[in-house]
Amino acid sequence: IDDSLNDQPVVRARLMATIGGVGTNLGYFEMADPLLVKALTVQRELLGNDHPEVGRTLFTIGWLAFWQGDLHRSLDSFEEASKILEEAASPTDQLPLTARTAAGFLMNLVGDVEGSREALDEALEASEATFGPDSAAVSDVLLFSGNLHFDARRFEDAGREWKRAVAIRRAVFGADHQQYAFAIVDLARYFRVTEQLEEARRLADSAIEIFERTYGPDHPALANALGSQGATLRSMEDYEGAIQHYEQAASILRNLFGPDHARLSWITRGLAGVYLRMEEFTEAAAIAREALRIAEAAYGKEHIESARSHSLIGYVEYKLE
């Protein structure tokens, strides 16, 4: 690409951004990142910082950074994309609202729970008014909002929103689509905490099959589904299966991104929980300390993910006494 379309730099940047977006969707993150950065640099220089093409490229970078575990870069990209696209887009364009919804989701991940709640409430109202209550845009907000409820232990509220999101995505995309799989991974969490374990396992198995077929064996979405299934198998006291799923999930993320990826913190903490239930306390303590190291590197020492790892370490050390 670097040696083509030299007389049409804007077209070349658009092509780079398109290929970078495809690479991001397919999990080719090392290929996608430099293409998107180059495209954004050219677009800012030749089109201006407020051009819609800049906004669209920033939106793609937001998801790239999310999958890479760079949560602050992801949030910054989504917030800037939202501002640009809302100024330039037509009222029927879904992308500005999608960018605003994604920014609301990232606020929660970096610890701004109140800001996330406000942003997602506004996004849900706007999505229902603009695109209708059964639109894909509404399902996006419901999935992210459900995570807020789940983290606050409002499990029935989370389940209600996730069930609605699953129904919408099944109707819009079909039951073999990756967007449906993302939704049922979340719903499986609700069934797990409400002790509907067979249903939780069934949904996670379906998601794993869809992600493997769609993305192949090395995508972070698959790692997420494997980690979810690991938690369900732990609750079912299938400790061998739980360890297998957690270790496969961790291997995918380490191979793609190295040892400090944000999602590794909860996967590693979940694995420590398996050894805790097996009463292998020394192994559980070592793994829990690794979860804490990752959480502090990825989120910071004051984040709830770090607090959860501290809590687990304290309990394991108590059992070791």
C-alpha positions as a Markdown table, in Angstrom:
| # | Residue | x | y | z |
|---|---|---|---|---|
| 1 | Ile | 0.0 | 0.0 | 0.0 |
| 2 | Asp | 2.9 | 2.4 | 0.8 |
| 3 | Asp | 4.0 | 2.3 | -2.8 |
| 4 | Ser | 0.7 | 2.7 | -4.5 |
| 5 | Leu | -1.7 | 5.6 | -5.1 |
| 6 | Asn | 1.1 | 8.1 | -4.4 |
| 7 | Asp | -0.8 | 10.7 | -6.3 |
| 8 | Gln | -4.0 | 10.1 | -4.3 |
| 9 | Pro | -2.9 | 10.1 | -0.6 |
| 10 | Val | -6.5 | 10.5 | 0.7 |
| 11 | Val | -7.7 | 7.5 | -1.3 |
| 12 | Arg | -4.6 | 5.5 | -0.1 |
| 13 | Ala | -5.4 | 6.5 | 3.6 |
| 14 | Arg | -9.0 | 5.4 | 3.1 |
| 15 | Leu | -7.7 | 2.0 | 1.8 |
| 16 | Met | -5.3 | 1.7 | 4.7 |
| 17 | Ala | -8.2 | 2.4 | 7.1 |
| 18 | Thr | -10.4 | -0.2 | 5.4 |
| 19 | Ile | -7.8 | -2.9 | 5.5 |
| 20 | Gly | -7.0 | -2.0 | 9.1 |
| 21 | Gly | -10.6 | -2.4 | 10.0 |
| 22 | Val | -10.8 | -5.8 | 8.3 |
| 23 | Gly | -7.7 | -6.8 | 10.1 |
| 24 | Thr | -9.1 | -5.7 | 13.4 |
| 25 | Asn | -12.3 | -7.6 | 12.9 |
| 26 | Leu | -10.4 | -10.8 | 12.0 |
| 27 | Gly | -7.8 | -10.5 | 14.8 |
| 28 | Tyr | -4.8 | -9.4 | 12.8 |
| 29 | Phe | -3.9 | -6.7 | 15.3 |
| 30 | Glu | -0.2 | -6.3 | 14.5 |
| 31 | Met | -1.0 | -5.7 | 10.9 |
| 32 | Ala | -3.9 | -3.4 | 11.5 |
| 33 | Asp | -2.4 | -1.1 | 14.1 |
| 34 | Pro | 0.3 | 0.6 | 11.9 |
| 35 | Leu | -2.1 | 0.9 | 8.9 |
| 36 | Leu | -4.7 | 2.7 | 11.0 |
| 37 | Val | -2.1 | 5.0 | 12.6 |
| 38 | Lys | -0.8 | 5.9 | 9.2 |
| 39 | Ala | -4.3 | 6.4 | 7.8 |
| 40 | Leu | -5.2 | 8.7 | 10.7 |
| 41 | Thr | -2.1 | 10.8 | 10.3 |
| 42 | Val | -2.7 | 11.4 | 6.6 |
| 43 | Gln | -6.4 | 12.1 | 7.2 |
| 44 | Arg | -5.8 | 14.6 | 9.9 |
| 45 | Glu | -3.2 | 16.4 | 7.8 |
| 46 | Leu | -5.1 | 16.5 | 4.6 |
| 47 | Leu | -8.7 | 16.5 | 5.7 |
| 48 | Gly | -8.6 | 18.2 | 9.1 |
| 49 | Asn | -9.2 | 16.9 | 12.6 |
| 50 | Asp | -13.0 | 17.2 | 12.3 |
| 51 | His | -13.5 | 15.3 | 9.1 |
| 52 | Pro | -15.9 | 12.3 | 9.2 |
| 53 | Glu | -13.1 | 10.0 | 7.8 |
| 54 | Val | -11.0 | 10.9 | 10.8 |
| 55 | Gly | -13.9 | 9.9 | 13.0 |
| 56 | Arg | -14.5 | 6.6 | 11.3 |
| 57 | Thr | -10.8 | 5.7 | 11.6 |
| 58 | Leu | -10.7 | 6.7 | 15.3 |
| 59 | Phe | -13.7 | 4.5 | 15.8 |
| 60 | Thr | -11.9 | 1.5 | 14.4 |
| 61 | Ile | -8.8 | 2.3 | 16.5 |
| 62 | Gly | -11.1 | 2.3 | 19.5 |
| 63 | Trp | -12.0 | -1.3 | 19.0 |
| 64 | Leu | -8.4 | -2.2 | 18.0 |
| 65 | Ala | -7.1 | -0.7 | 21.3 |
| 66 | Phe | -9.9 | -2.4 | 23.3 |
| 67 | Trp | -8.9 | -5.9 | 22.0 |
| 68 | Gln | -5.3 | -5.0 | 22.6 |
| 69 | Gly | -6.2 | -4.2 | 26.2 |
| 70 | Asp | -5.2 | -0.5 | 26.0 |
| 71 | Leu | -8.3 | 0.8 | 27.6 |
| 72 | His | -7.4 | 4.5 | 27.9 |
| 73 | Arg | -6.4 | 4.6 | 24.2 |
| 74 | Ser | -9.6 | 2.9 | 23.4 |
| 75 | Leu | -11.7 | 5.4 | 25.4 |
| 76 | Asp | -9.9 | 8.4 | 24.0 |
| 77 | Ser | -10.5 | 7.2 | 20.5 |
| 78 | Phe | -14.2 | 6.4 | 21.0 |
| 79 | Glu | -14.8 | 9.8 | 22.6 |
| 80 | Glu | -13.1 | 11.8 | 19.9 |
| 81 | Ala | -14.8 | 9.7 | 17.2 |
| 82 | Ser | -18.2 | 10.3 | 18.8 |
| 83 | Lys | -17.7 | 14.1 | 18.8 |
| 84 | Ile | -16.6 | 14.2 | 15.2 |
| 85 | Leu | -19.2 | 11.9 | 13.9 |
| 86 | Glu | -22.1 | 13.5 | 15.7 |
| 87 | Glu | -21.2 | 16.8 | 14.1 |
| 88 | Ala | -20.9 | 15.5 | 10.6 |
| 89 | Ala | -23.3 | 12.5 | 10.3 |
| 90 | Ser | -26.9 | 12.3 | 9.1 |
| 91 | Pro | -29.6 | 11.6 | 11.6 |
| 92 | Thr | -30.0 | 8.0 | 10.3 |
| 93 | Asp | -26.3 | 7.2 | 10.6 |
| 94 | Gln | -25.8 | 4.7 | 13.5 |
| 95 | Leu | -22.1 | 5.0 | 13.8 |
| 96 | Pro | -22.0 | 8.2 | 16.0 |
| 97 | Leu | -24.3 | 6.6 | 18.5 |
| 98 | Thr | -22.4 | 3.4 | 18.4 |
| 99 | Ala | -19.2 | 5.3 | 19.2 |
| 100 | Arg | -20.9 | 7.1 | 22.1 |
| 101 | Thr | -22.1 | 3.7 | 23.4 |
| 102 | Ala | -18.7 | 2.2 | 23.1 |
| 103 | Ala | -17.2 | 5.2 | 25.0 |
| 104 | Gly | -19.8 | 4.7 | 27.8 |
| 105 | Phe | -18.7 | 1.0 | 28.0 |
| 106 | Leu | -15.0 | 1.9 | 28.2 |
| 107 | Met | -15.7 | 4.5 | 31.0 |
| 108 | Asn | -16.8 | 1.6 | 33.2 |
| 109 | Leu | -13.7 | -0.4 | 32.4 |
| 110 | Val | -11.4 | 2.4 | 33.4 |
| 111 | Gly | -13.3 | 3.0 | 36.6 |
| 112 | Asp | -15.7 | 5.8 | 35.8 |
| 113 | Val | -18.9 | 4.0 | 36.8 |
| 114 | Glu | -21.1 | 7.1 | 37.2 |
| 115 | Gly | -20.0 | 8.5 | 33.8 |
| 116 | Ser | -20.6 | 5.2 | 32.2 |
| 117 | Arg | -24.1 | 4.9 | 33.7 |
| 118 | Glu | -25.0 | 8.4 | 32.5 |
| 119 | Ala | -23.6 | 7.8 | 29.0 |
| 120 | Leu | -25.3 | 4.5 | 28.5 |
| 121 | Asp | -28.7 | 5.8 | 29.8 |
| 122 | Glu | -28.5 | 8.6 | 27.2 |
| 123 | Ala | -27.4 | 6.2 | 24.5 |
| 124 | Leu | -30.3 | 3.9 | 25.2 |
| 125 | Glu | -32.8 | 6.7 | 25.0 |
| 126 | Ala | -31.3 | 8.0 | 21.8 |
| 127 | Ser | -31.1 | 4.5 | 20.2 |
| 128 | Glu | -34.7 | 3.6 | 20.9 |
| 129 | Ala | -35.9 | 7.0 | 19.7 |
| 130 | Thr | -33.8 | 6.9 | 16.5 |
| 131 | Phe | -33.6 | 3.3 | 15.4 |
| 132 | Gly | -36.4 | 1.6 | 17.3 |
| 133 | Pro | -36.6 | -0.6 | 20.4 |
| 134 | Asp | -35.6 | -3.8 | 18.5 |
| 135 | Ser | -32.5 | -2.4 | 16.7 |
| 136 | Ala | -29.0 | -3.6 | 16.8 |
| 137 | Ala | -28.0 | -0.2 | 18.3 |
| 138 | Val | -30.3 | -0.9 | 21.3 |
| 139 | Ser | -28.7 | -4.3 | 21.8 |
| 140 | Asp | -25.3 | -2.7 | 22.0 |
| 141 | Val | -26.3 | -0.5 | 24.8 |
| 142 | Leu | -28.2 | -3.3 | 26.6 |
| 143 | Leu | -25.1 | -5.5 | 26.6 |
| 144 | Phe | -22.9 | -2.8 | 28.0 |
| 145 | Ser | -25.5 | -1.6 | 30.5 |
| 146 | Gly | -26.0 | -5.2 | 31.7 |
| 147 | Asn | -22.3 | -5.3 | 32.6 |
| 148 | Leu | -22.7 | -2.3 | 34.8 |
| 149 | His | -25.6 | -4.0 | 36.6 |
| 150 | Phe | -23.6 | -7.3 | 36.9 |
| 151 | Asp | -20.6 | -5.6 | 38.4 |
| 152 | Ala | -22.9 | -3.9 | 40.9 |
| 153 | Arg | -24.3 | -7.4 | 41.7 |
| 154 | Arg | -27.7 | -6.4 | 40.4 |
| 155 | Phe | -28.0 | -9.7 | 38.7 |
| 156 | Glu | -31.7 | -9.7 | 37.8 |
| 157 | Asp | -31.3 | -6.3 | 36.1 |
| 158 | Ala | -28.3 | -7.6 | 34.2 |
| 159 | Gly | -30.2 | -10.7 | 33.2 |
| 160 | Arg | -33.2 | -8.8 | 32.0 |
| 161 | Glu | -31.1 | -6.5 | 29.8 |
| 162 | Trp | -29.0 | -9.3 | 28.4 |
| 163 | Lys | -32.0 | -11.5 | 27.6 |
| 164 | Arg | -33.5 | -8.6 | 25.6 |
| 165 | Ala | -30.2 | -8.0 | 23.8 |
| 166 | Val | -29.9 | -11.7 | 22.9 |
| 167 | Ala | -33.5 | -11.7 | 21.5 |
| 168 | Ile | -32.7 | -8.6 | 19.4 |
| 169 | Arg | -29.4 | -10.0 | 18.0 |
| 170 | Arg | -31.0 | -13.3 | 17.2 |
| 171 | Ala | -33.7 | -11.6 | 15.2 |
| 172 | Val | -31.3 | -9.1 | 13.5 |
| 173 | Phe | -28.3 | -11.3 | 12.9 |
| 174 | Gly | -29.3 | -14.9 | 13.3 |
| 175 | Ala | -28.2 | -17.5 | 15.8 |
| 176 | Asp | -25.0 | -18.4 | 13.9 |
| 177 | His | -23.6 | -14.8 | 13.9 |
| 178 | Gln | -20.7 | -13.6 | 16.0 |
| 179 | Gln | -22.8 | -10.6 | 17.2 |
| 180 | Tyr | -25.2 | -13.1 | 18.7 |
| 181 | Ala | -22.3 | -15.0 | 20.2 |
| 182 | Phe | -21.1 | -11.9 | 22.0 |
| 183 | Ala | -24.5 | -11.5 | 23.6 |
| 184 | Ile | -24.9 | -15.1 | 24.7 |
| 185 | Val | -21.5 | -15.0 | 26.4 |
| 186 | Asp | -22.8 | -12.3 | 28.7 |
| 187 | Leu | -26.1 | -14.1 | 29.2 |
| 188 | Ala | -24.2 | -17.2 | 30.3 |
| 189 | Arg | -22.8 | -15.2 | 33.1 |
| 190 | Tyr | -26.2 | -14.4 | 34.4 |
| 191 | Phe | -27.2 | -18.1 | 34.3 |
| 192 | Arg | -24.0 | -19.0 | 36.1 |
| 193 | Val | -24.6 | -16.7 | 39.1 |
| 194 | Thr | -28.2 | -17.7 | 39.3 |
| 195 | Glu | -27.1 | -21.4 | 39.4 |
| 196 | Gln | -28.7 | -22.3 | 36.1 |
| 197 | Leu | -25.4 | -24.0 | 35.2 |
| 198 | Glu | -26.5 | -26.3 | 32.4 |
| 199 | Glu | -27.9 | -23.4 | 30.5 |
| 200 | Ala | -24.8 | -21.3 | 31.1 |
| 201 | Arg | -22.6 | -24.1 | 29.8 |
| 202 | Arg | -24.8 | -24.6 | 26.7 |
| 203 | Leu | -24.7 | -20.9 | 25.8 |
| 204 | Ala | -20.9 | -20.7 | 26.3 |
| 205 | Asp | -20.4 | -23.8 | 24.2 |
| 206 | Ser | -22.5 | -22.2 | 21.4 |
| 207 | Ala | -20.4 | -19.0 | 21.6 |
| 208 | Ile | -17.1 | -20.9 | 21.5 |
| 209 | Glu | -18.2 | -22.8 | 18.4 |
| 210 | Ile | -19.3 | -19.6 | 16.6 |
| 211 | Phe | -16.1 | -17.8 | 17.5 |
| 212 | Glu | -13.9 | -20.7 | 16.4 |
| 213 | Arg | -15.7 | -20.9 | 13.1 |
| 214 | Thr | -15.7 | -17.1 | 12.5 |
| 215 | Tyr | -12.4 | -16.0 | 13.8 |
| 216 | Gly | -10.3 | -19.2 | 14.1 |
| 217 | Pro | -8.4 | -20.5 | 17.2 |
| 218 | Asp | -6.6 | -17.3 | 18.2 |
| 219 | His | -9.0 | -14.4 | 18.7 |
| 220 | Pro | -9.6 | -12.6 | 22.0 |
| 221 | Ala | -13.4 | -13.0 | 21.6 |
| 222 | Leu | -12.8 | -16.8 | 21.8 |
| 223 | Ala | -10.6 | -16.3 | 24.9 |
| 224 | Asn | -13.4 | -14.4 | 26.5 |
| 225 | Ala | -15.9 | -17.2 | 25.8 |
| 226 | Leu | -13.4 | -19.8 | 27.0 |
| 227 | Gly | -12.9 | -17.9 | 30.3 |
| 228 | Ser | -16.6 | -17.7 | 30.8 |
| 229 | Gln | -17.0 | -21.4 | 30.3 |
| 230 | Gly | -14.1 | -22.0 | 32.7 |
| 231 | Ala | -16.0 | -20.1 | 35.4 |
| 232 | Thr | -19.2 | -22.2 | 34.7 |
| 233 | Leu | -17.2 | -25.5 | 34.9 |
| 234 | Arg | -15.6 | -24.4 | 38.1 |
| 235 | Ser | -19.1 | -23.8 | 39.6 |
| 236 | Met | -20.1 | -27.3 | 38.3 |
| 237 | Glu | -17.0 | -28.7 | 40.1 |
| 238 | Asp | -15.5 | -29.9 | 36.9 |
| 239 | Tyr | -12.1 | -28.6 | 37.9 |
| 240 | Glu | -10.1 | -30.3 | 35.2 |
| 241 | Gly | -12.4 | -28.8 | 32.5 |
| 242 | Ala | -12.2 | -25.4 | 34.1 |
| 243 | Ile | -8.4 | -25.4 | 34.2 |
| 244 | Gln | -8.3 | -26.5 | 30.6 |
| 245 | His | -10.6 | -23.6 | 29.5 |
| 246 | Tyr | -8.9 | -21.0 | 31.6 |
| 247 | Glu | -5.4 | -22.0 | 30.4 |
| 248 | Gln | -6.5 | -22.0 | 26.7 |
| 249 | Ala | -8.0 | -18.6 | 27.1 |
| 250 | Ala | -4.8 | -17.3 | 28.8 |
| 251 | Ser | -2.6 | -18.8 | 26.1 |
| 252 | Ile | -4.5 | -17.1 | 23.4 |
| 253 | Leu | -4.1 | -13.7 | 25.0 |
| 254 | Arg | -0.5 | -14.2 | 25.9 |
| 255 | Asn | 0.4 | -15.3 | 22.3 |
| 256 | Leu | -1.4 | -12.3 | 20.8 |
| 257 | Phe | -0.5 | -9.5 | 23.3 |
| 258 | Gly | 2.1 | -10.6 | 25.8 |
| 259 | Pro | 1.8 | -11.3 | 29.5 |
| 260 | Asp | 0.2 | -8.0 | 30.7 |
| 261 | His | -3.1 | -7.9 | 28.7 |
| 262 | Ala | -6.0 | -6.5 | 30.8 |
| 263 | Arg | -8.3 | -9.5 | 30.3 |
| 264 | Leu | -5.6 | -11.8 | 31.6 |
| 265 | Ser | -6.2 | -10.4 | 35.1 |
| 266 | Trp | -9.7 | -11.9 | 35.5 |
| 267 | Ile | -8.9 | -15.1 | 33.6 |
| 268 | Thr | -5.9 | -15.6 | 35.9 |
| 269 | Arg | -7.9 | -14.8 | 38.9 |
| 270 | Gly | -10.5 | -17.3 | 37.8 |
| 271 | Leu | -7.9 | -20.0 | 37.4 |
| 272 | Ala | -6.7 | -19.2 | 41.0 |
| 273 | Gly | -10.2 | -19.7 | 42.1 |
| 274 | Val | -10.2 | -23.2 | 40.7 |
| 275 | Tyr | -7.1 | -24.2 | 42.7 |
| 276 | Leu | -8.7 | -22.6 | 45.7 |
| 277 | Arg | -11.7 | -24.8 | 45.4 |
| 278 | Met | -9.4 | -27.8 | 45.0 |
| 279 | Glu | -7.7 | -26.7 | 48.2 |
| 280 | Glu | -4.3 | -26.4 | 46.5 |
| 281 | Phe | -3.7 | -23.2 | 48.3 |
| 282 | Thr | 0.0 | -22.6 | 47.5 |
| 283 | Glu | -0.7 | -22.9 | 43.7 |
| 284 | Ala | -3.8 | -20.6 | 44.2 |
| 285 | Ala | -1.8 | -18.0 | 46.0 |
| 286 | Ala | 0.9 | -17.9 | 43.3 |
| 287 | Ile | -1.7 | -17.5 | 40.5 |
| 288 | Ala | -3.6 | -14.9 | 42.4 |
| 289 | Arg | -0.5 | -12.8 | 42.9 |
| 290 | Glu | 0.1 | -13.0 | 39.1 |
| 291 | Ala | -3.5 | -11.8 | 38.6 |
| 292 | Leu | -2.8 | -8.9 | 40.9 |
| 293 | Arg | 0.4 | -8.0 | 39.0 |
| 294 | Ile | -1.5 | -8.0 | 35.7 |
| 295 | Ala | -4.5 | -6.0 | 37.1 |
| 296 | Glu | -2.2 | -3.3 | 38.5 |
| 297 | Ala | -0.3 | -3.0 | 35.3 |
| 298 | Ala | -3.4 | -2.9 | 33.1 |
| 299 | Tyr | -5.9 | -0.9 | 35.3 |
| 300 | Gly | -3.9 | 0.7 | 38.1 |
| 301 | Lys | -3.7 | 0.0 | 41.8 |
| 302 | Glu | -7.0 | 1.7 | 42.6 |
| 303 | His | -9.2 | -0.1 | 40.1 |
| 304 | Ile | -11.8 | -2.7 | 41.2 |
| 305 | Glu | -9.9 | -5.4 | 39.3 |
| 306 | Ser | -6.9 | -4.9 | 41.5 |
| 307 | Ala | -9.1 | -4.9 | 44.6 |
| 308 | Arg | -10.7 | -8.2 | 43.6 |
| 309 | Ser | -7.2 | -9.8 | 43.3 |
| 310 | His | -6.2 | -8.3 | 46.6 |
| 311 | Ser | -9.3 | -9.8 | 48.2 |
| 312 | Leu | -8.6 | -13.2 | 46.7 |
| 313 | Ile | -5.0 | -13.2 | 47.9 |
| 314 | Gly | -6.1 | -12.3 | 51.4 |
| 315 | Tyr | -8.5 | -15.2 | 51.5 |
| 316 | Val | -6.0 | -17.7 | 50.1 |
| 317 | Glu | -3.3 | -16.6 | 52.6 |
| 318 | Tyr | -5.9 | -17.0 | 55.4 |
| 319 | Lys | -6.4 | -20.6 | 54.2 |
| 320 | Leu | -2.7 | -21.2 | 54.1 |
| 321 | Glu | -2.3 | -20.2 | 57.8 |
